């Protein structure tokens, strides 16, 4: 996205957990602001108890009251894509196996 600001994204626990295991959380810096639901952060902390919130770049913890699925669907449909999904107007994410040139971080 050269010359333009990266879009905000809603992130699940998996990318955070596995990027931390690889020591590659800095790859998240290429994304826009990361909305992390509180329940997702709790899952991250269960799997990576040593990980501190400040280690995740551009993160914003969000409260998802009521029906989490409906709230997250609203976040995604409001222009905050799931960071693991590529689309016709978005290149493959750094977490996609199809992304060219992705190897060691």
Secondary structure in CASP SS format (residue, H / E / C, confidence):
PFRMAT SS
TARGET T0000
AUTHOR 0000-0000-0000
METHOD secondary structure of the structure
MODEL  1
X C 1.00
X C 1.00
X C 1.00
X C 1.00
X C 1.00
X C 1.00
X C 1.00
X C 1.00
X E 1.00
X E 1.00
X C 1.00
X C 1.00
X H 1.00
X H 1.00
X H 1.00
X H 1.00
X H 1.00
X H 1.00
X H 1.00
X H 1.00
X H 1.00
X H 1.00
X C 1.00
X C 1.00
X H 1.00
X H 1.00
X H 1.00
X H 1.00
X H 1.00
X H 1.00
X C 1.00
X C 1.00
X C 1.00
X E 1.00
X E 1.00
X E 1.00
X E 1.00
X H 1.00
X H 1.00
X H 1.00
X H 1.00
X H 1.00
X H 1.00
X H 1.00
X H 1.00
X H 1.00
X H 1.00
X C 1.00
X C 1.00
X C 1.00
X C 1.00
X C 1.00
X H 1.00
X H 1.00
X H 1.00
X C 1.00
X C 1.00
X C 1.00
X E 1.00
X E 1.00
X E 1.00
X E 1.00
X C 1.00
X C 1.00
X C 1.00
X C 1.00
X C 1.00
X H 1.00
X H 1.00
X H 1.00
X H 1.00
X H 1.00
X H 1.00
X H 1.00
X H 1.00
X H 1.00
X H 1.00
X C 1.00
X C 1.00
X C 1.00
X E 1.00
X E 1.00
X C 1.00
X C 1.00
X C 1.00
X C 1.00
X E 1.00
X C 1.00
X C 1.00
X E 1.00
X C 1.00
X C 1.00
X C 1.00
X C 1.00
X C 1.00
X C 1.00
X C 1.00
X C 1.00
X C 1.00
X C 1.00
X C 1.00
X C 1.00
X C 1.00
X C 1.00
X C 1.00
END
